[in-house]
Amino acid sequence: MALIPLGSGRFADDPDTRSGDNAMRHQNSVFHGLLKHLPWGEFDRLVAEHRADSRVRRLPTKSQLVALLYGQLAGAASLREIAIGLRSHAVRLYHLGARLPGRSTLADAIPRCGRARYPASCSR
């Protein structure tokens, strides 16, 4: 068995290192805390009911909503800030089922849909 130094004179076979005391604690972001309170099942049902994604090719309704919420929460002043900020959360977007939008994709999607895409989901 090889001993792997971990610094400060401790080794990997030291029972103190196996107990989990040295593990980094997981912290969810504020953005995650906000998104976990959204009723995604209801949102998906409303998107299907109103056929909001029927003619959408690049940015589904869910991804657009996540991008707009991120921009609002982050205080982003431009679509570029939203796109760059979301890029840092790409792994989390994948787990949410949202896509990473580009600035030009957001610029194309927002004027076409606007607020008319979300009234039923926001009124409940």
N, C-alpha and C positions, 0 to 999 in steps of 0.2 A: 504494500500500500504506500503510495506517495503522499508526502505531507506538503500541502500548499500553504505557504505563508500568507496570512491575511493582514499583516501589519501589526504593530505593537506586540510582537512576540506570540501571537495566537496562531493556531493551525486549524485546518479544515476538519480534522478529526477530534478537535476539542469539543466536548459535550455542550459547552456554553454556546457555541455557534450554531448547533443544530436545533436549539430550543425555539427558534423563531423570534428571539428577542431583538435580533439585529435587522429584522425585516423592515422595509420602508412602509409606512402607513399609506393607504390609498385615500386620496381626497378627491371627491367629485367637484367639478367646477360649478360655478353659479349657473352657467348656461345649461349644464346637465340637470341641475335642480329645477330649473324652469321647464325644460322639455319633458321631464318625467311626470309633470302634473297635467300635461295635455292629454286629452282623451283620444289617443291615436286610432283606436278602433272606430269610434264615432266619426273622426275626421276622414278615415278611409272610406267609411260607408257613405258619407256626404259627397266625397269626391266621385265615387262610383255612381251615386244617385243623380248628381248634376252633370255627369260626364265631363268633369273639368279637365281630365287628362286625355280626352279622346283624340284631340288633334295636336297634342304636344309631342315634340320629338326629342328635345334636348334637356328641358328642365321641368320635371314633374311638379305638381302642386305642392307636395310635401317638401321637396327640396327648396322651392321658392319660399315657402313659409318659414322654414328653418333659417334661410339666408336673411329674410327680412327681420325675423326676431333677433338674430345675431346682430344685425346692423343697428337695431334699436337699442339693444342692451349694451353694445359696445360703444354707442355714441358715434358710429361711423358717419363721416361727412360725405363720403362718396361711395360709388359702387366698387371702385378699386380697393378701398379700405375693407369693404365687406368681403370681397374675393380673397384678398391677401390674409385677412384674419381667419376666414374659414379654412384656408389652406393649412393653417397650423392645427386644425382640428379634423383633418382628413380621416384619420382612423376612427374617430368617434362618429363622424357622419356615416361611415360605412356601417357601423353597428346599429345606427339609427334607421338605416335604409334610405338615407338621403344621398344625393349626388353632390359632388364638389362643383359649384358653378363658376364659370369664368365671368369676367367683367362684362364682356360683350353679350354673353348669354343672358345675364341679368338685365342688361340694358334693353335687349330685345323682348324679354318676357314681361317685364313690369308694365309697360304702357298698354300691352294687349289685354292684360288681365285685370290689373288694378284691384280695387276693393270689391268689384263684382264677383270675384272668385271665392271670397271668404265670408259673405254675410251670414249664411246659415250656421257655419261652425262657430262664428263669434257671438251669435245671439243666444246661445244656450248656456 
